[in-house]
Amino acid sequence: MLSAALATKLFASPLLIGLASLAGKRWGPGLSGLLGGLPLVAAPIVLAIWLSEGAAIAHRVAVTAPIGVWATMTYLLVFGFASARFRWPVSLLLGWVAYLAVASGLHYSGLDAQHWLGALVIPVLLLAATRLLPRALAAPLPVELPHHELLARMLAAVALVSLLTGAATLIGPEFTGVFAGAPVAATVIPAFTFAMGGRDPLLRALRGFLSGQMGFAAFFLVFAAVMPQLGALAWLPATLVGVAVSAAGAQWVKAHARQSGVMH
């Protein structure tokens, strides 16, 4: 089960990183974060589990996946606050420590079985994007993305996913669900953005990730709810709802930024 899921992530992650990075070059770091936060990697993982282990195991992973967003949200916020005092390596490390602590706490406390937590994370993500995450102060500048940096981002994604496979045999389907949204894209894109562009582009990317995570949670909430009735067709309504929620969240965040008189 896990080998198939992680192999999917191993190949899907670099593609996602590359596409999101190119989108960020064209439309800014906020969009790269928005795309990176969507379940473009986690959804194929669930498909790989479904094909290799069956629908029942895939459903258990999908049910738990939205709860794991709490850990990813914590990671994004810690990274954003830490970036005010530290350079990217320390900020990244602190974010991952926070992520692993929350993800492990959710699992070992049994909270990953409390499915209402998955629905509750969506309004909290909106609060985090509009109220909690520090705001960029300067107007956005054009983004440079040399070919060697794009390749480095994609290779970094492969290296990170490969590292995560080391613990694969230690976790079951519920913990796999919690880790389905492990911040691979939210590690690579923000780290390069912070290192190359500074804190303001980083904060825009992180805000985009928070909006994308709304779509991530919505996708799996709908998918888990209708999968027993629709089977494979559950991907269609889940995808439509996930994209709609993410887009609506991003627009809400933009409107809040304009009302606050803050450059976005």
Secondary structure, 3 states (H helix, E strand, C coil): CHHHHHHHHHHHHHHHHHHHHHHHHHHCHHHHHHHHHCCCCHHHHHHHHHHHHCHHHHHHHHHHHHHHHHHHHHHHHHHHHHCCCCCHHHHHHHHHHHHHHHHHHHHHCCHHHCCHHHHHHHHHHHHHHHHHCCCCCCCCCCCCCCHHHHHHHHHHHHHHHHHHHHHHHHCCHHHHHHHCCCCCHHHHHHHHHHHHHCHHHHHHHHHHHHHHHHHHHHHHHHHHHHHHHHHHHHHHHHHHHHHHHHHHHHHHHHHHHHHCCCCC
